[in-house]
Amino acid sequence: MRPLILGNAIYRNSTYGPKHPLAIARIPLLFDLLGALGWLDPSQYVESPRATPEQIARFHGRDYIEAVIAAEASQRVTPEITARYNLGKLENPVYPEMFRRPATSCGASIHAAELLRDGGVIYSPAGGTHHARADRAAGFCYFNDPVLGILALLDQGLSRIAYVDVDVHHGDGVEAAFAGDPRVLCLSVHEAGRWPHTGRADDRAGGSARNFPVPPGMNDSEMDWLADHALVPLMRRFRPEGILLQAGCDALADDPLGKQELSNNALWRVVARVMGVAPRLLVLGGGGYNPWSVARAWAGVWATLNGHDLPSSLPPAAEAVLRGVTWHRAAGRNPPDHWFTTLVDEPRDGAVRDEVKRLADLAYA
């Protein structure tokens, strides 16, 4: 089967608010770019359903789900609700689609698990909300769609699922959900010392996790090293029946919220290395707060999954999509020309630091 991609129109007119990092239109921009590149075959597109409260309650508490639904309806929360569920704060604001939008991302992960019953590759770029806990929002994440996707696969009778997370932030919500569960192996490469300040190298979550907290400045060679010496060997040893890859792109050099130095080439090589390790692969989105680098990086993820050749320069229609973006951060007022004219970043290779090599070695200790 050719890879499938899940999307929904809800993302086109939804924003967390003008001052939030997710004020940018990431998913619509990605789909517009894929369409301009001729990479959006209608036969590969699947409309994401919205998860029901009952489906979301497979992981999240019903009282919490009801609080999110009520906050969407009234567009306000009480101080008591804020304190209890972490709703209505700067990171997790009240906004018009605050239930329907994350419920749609959850619906995509659950539906993808159903579509992967007999194997295949699926991309859900709106997924990857890895910080949400069972009873509260966290880190821009209201519901945890990776957890729900993994549970949906386990409910089919699968017994070994690998979760791989290369977002600049630790995948704490997923790790906590499956701590001590031998059916799920969580592998997270993230920036050391960054929020949520979890995921130490010696944190094994009861044996179900391996963490790689990389110091700031990680380059392409270092990500390649971790993939070749830790991520892929650990997965092969685990022999997963399915893999969820959270392909957040906030570890790229152009992202405003991280301090890593990756080019998008490194992200695509991770995707390529993960393909084929298991008969089922669900690739999710995640972090990424520069609209141009997100759209270009995630378009390259889709190209990698499909075996498309990456053009050295973008066709006029694709360039016009990227030139139509506005971004009010300082970097958006004078963007470099390659953000408009090519998908491919200049490689950011370099020396592999000893502390990065030690992280790979510690995974086997």
N, C-alpha and C positions, 0 to 999 in steps of 0.2 A: 504493500500500500504506500502511496505517496504521503508525505507528511501532511498533517492537517493543522490549521491555525484557527483559533477561537477568538471572536470579537463580539462587540455589541455597541449599538449606537449610544448607549447611555454615557459613554466616556466622552463623546464629542461636545457635549454642552454642560459638563460637570467640572467643578473646580472646588478645591478646599478653601478658596478665598484669595484675594489679591496679594496678600503678604506671605502666603504659605509657600514653601518650596514646591508643593504640588499644584501651584497655580498654573503651571505650564501644561499644555495639551500634549501629553506624550503619546497616548495610544492613537488618537486620530491622526497625529502627524506621521506615526509609523505606517499606518494603513494607507495614508495618502501617498507616502513615499514608495511603498511597495507597489501600489497601483501605477504610479508614474514609471516605475522600473519594469512593468509588465510581469511582476512576480506574484500577482494575486489572482491565481486561477480560481474561478468560482467553485470548481469541483473540490477545491482544498479548503474552502472557507466553511466554518461551522458557526452558527449563531449561538452564543453562550446563553443558556437558560439562567434565570435567577433562582438561586437556592431558596428553598422555603425555610421558615423558622424551624420546622421539624428537622430538616436536613442539617441546618447549622447547629442544632442542639445535639448532634452526634458528638460534638466537642465542647461547645460553649454552653454556659448556664442559661436556662430559660429566662431567668429574671434579668440577666444582662442583655439578652437579645430583645426582650420587651422594652428595656430602657433605651436601646438604640432606636427601635421603631418609634417609640413615643417622642424621642428627641427630634427625629426627622419630621414627625407630624406637627409638633408645636414649634419647632425651630428655637428651642431654648432648653436649658437644663437647670435644675436647682443646684445650689451648693452641695447638697447631700448626694445628688447623683454624680456630680463632678468628683467628689471625694471618694465615692465608692467604686466608680467605674472608669475614672480617668477620662471622662467625656467633657467636652467644652473647654479644654485647655488649648494652648497655642498649637501643640503638636497634633491634637486630635479634635479639631474644631467641630462645632455644629454647622452643617451646611445642607443644602436642599436634598441631596441624594445620599445622605450618610448611612442609611440602611441599604437602599436599593443598589448603590454602586458596589460596596464590598460584597453584598449578597450575590451580585452577578459574577464577581471574580470567584467566589466560592462555588457558584453553580458551574463555572467553567472547569474548575479542577475536579469536581465530582463527576461531571459529564465526561471529562477526558478519561478518567479512570474507567468508566463504563466502556468508552470507545476503545480503550487499550486492552480489553479483556483477552483478545486473541493476539496481542502484540501490536507494535507500530510506534510511530513518532508523532507527537502532538506538541504544538507551541501555543502557550497561553500568555502573551506578553503582559496582560493586565493582572496576572497572578503574582505570587511571591510575597504576600503580606505576612512575613515570618515573625513579627514581634508580638502579635496579639496573643493574649493569654485567655484562658477559658472564661475568666470573669471580668476582664477589663481590656480596654484599648491601650495600645502602646506604640510609639514610634511611627505614627501615621497609619497604623494598622488597626482596624476595628474588628475584623474577623480573620482567622488564620486559615487561608485557603490551602497552603501546603499540607497542614495537618489533616484537613478534611479530605484532600486528595489521597494522602497516604492511607487514611482510615478506609476510604472507599476501595482501594486496592486490597487492603488486608481483608475486608469484608467479602471479597471474591474468593478467599481461600489462599491467597499468596502468603508466603511466610518469610520472605526476605526482601525488604525494600531499602534501597540506599537513597539518602537525601544529601545532595551536594550543594553547598551554598558558597558563592564567591562574591557576594555583596560585601561592601566595605564594612558593614556592621555585622556583628555576630548573629547567627540565626537562633536567638535564645528561645523564642517561643516554641519552635519545632523541637529543639533539643529537650526542653523541659517537658513537653507533651509525651515524649517517648523515652524519658530517662529510665534506664534499667530494662527496657523492652528489647529482648534479643532479636526481634523480628525487624528492627529498624536500625540502620547504621547512619548516623548524622556526621557529615564531614563539613567543616566550615573554615574557609580561609577569610580572614577579616583583619582589620587594622587594630593593632594592639593599642590599648589605652583609650579607645573610642567608645562612646555610648553604644550599647548598654552596659559596658564595663564587665562583661561576662566572657566566657569562652577562653579561659586560660589553657595553656598547652597541657597542663596536668589534669584538666577537667575532663573526665571520661563519662560523666552522666550515668554512672552505674554500669559502665562498660559499653554503652550504646553510642558513644560519640568519640570523635577525634577532632581536636581543635588546632588551628594554625594561626595564632595571632602574630601577624607580620608587622615589623616596624614600619613607620612611614617611609615612603620612597621606593616601594616595591616596583621593580621594573619587569619587563616582559620575560627576561631570562629567569627571573626568580619565580614567576608564576609557572613557567614551563617546568622548572625544577620540581616544584611542589606537585604539579600534576603527574609528572613522570615518576617521581620517587615516593609519592605518598598517595595521592588521590586515586589514581588508576590501580596501582598495586593493592591498596586496601580494598577497593571495590571488587577486584578480581578474586581476592582471597575470600571475601564475603559471599560471592556468587549470587548477586541480586537477581530477582525475577523482574524487578522494575526499578527504575531510577527516576527521581525528581531532581532536576537541576535548577536551582534558583540563580538565574543569570543576571543579577543586578549589575548595573554598570557604573555605580558611584565610586568604584576603585580606579576609574580611568583618570588620566592626568587632567582632563578638562572639566572634571566635576567640581562644583563649588563646595561640597560638603566633606570631601575626603582629602587625604594627603598622600595618596599613592600616585605612581607615575606610569601606569599601564597605558599602552595603546589598545585600540579595539582589536588588533590582531591577536593579542594574548587571550582575550575573551573568546574569540572564535576558535582558537586552538583548544581551549578547554572543552568547548562544545564538541569539536571533532574527536577529541580523545575519549569523551564519554559515550559517543555514539557506538553502538555495537557491543558494549559491555553487558547489556541486558536486553531481553527481547522487547521490553517496554520502556519508552523514554518520554517523560513529560517535562518540557522546558518551560520555565516560568520567567516572568520579568522580575521586578524588585526595585531596588533603589536606582537613582539616576536623576539628576536635577539640572542638567544643562540640556535644553530641548534638542539642540543639534547633535550633540554627542550621543544622546539616548536614541534618537531616530536612526542615526547612521549605524550605531553599534547593533541595535536590535534588528535592523534590516539585514546586517551581515550575519546575525544568528540564523535568520530564516534562510539566507542564501547558503549557509553552511549545511543546514539540515537537508536542503534540497539539492546540493551539489552545483549550485549556480556559480558561474564565473563572476568574480567581482570586477566591475569595469574600472579602468584606470581613471576615467573621468565620467561624470554623470551626464546623462542625456538632458536636453533643455527642460523637459517637463519635470524631471526629478529635481534639477537645480532650482526651478521656479518654486517648487513646494518648499524647499529649505529657505529660499530667500524671502518667502512670505511670512516667516516667523518673526515675532518680536519678543524680546526678553529684556526685562527691565533691570536686571543686575548689571554691574559695571562691564562685565565681559560681553554682555549682549549689545552694548552700544557701539562696539568697534570689533566685531568678530573677524577672525582670520578667514581668508578667502577659501581655504580648503574645507571649511565647514559647509560650504555651499557646493563645491565642485567635485568632491570625491567622497566615497564611503570610507576609504582606507586611510587610517592614520599613518604617519611615519613611525616605523618600528622604534621602540624604546628599550633596546637590549642593553645589557650591562653585566657587571660582575654579580655573581651570586654570593651574597654575604654569608658569613659563617653562621650567623644567628638564624638565617633561613634554612640552611642545611640542617642545623640542629633540630629545628621544628619537625622536619621530615623524619629524622632519626628517632625523635621522642615518640612518634606515633606508633613505633613498634616496641617500645620499652614496656 
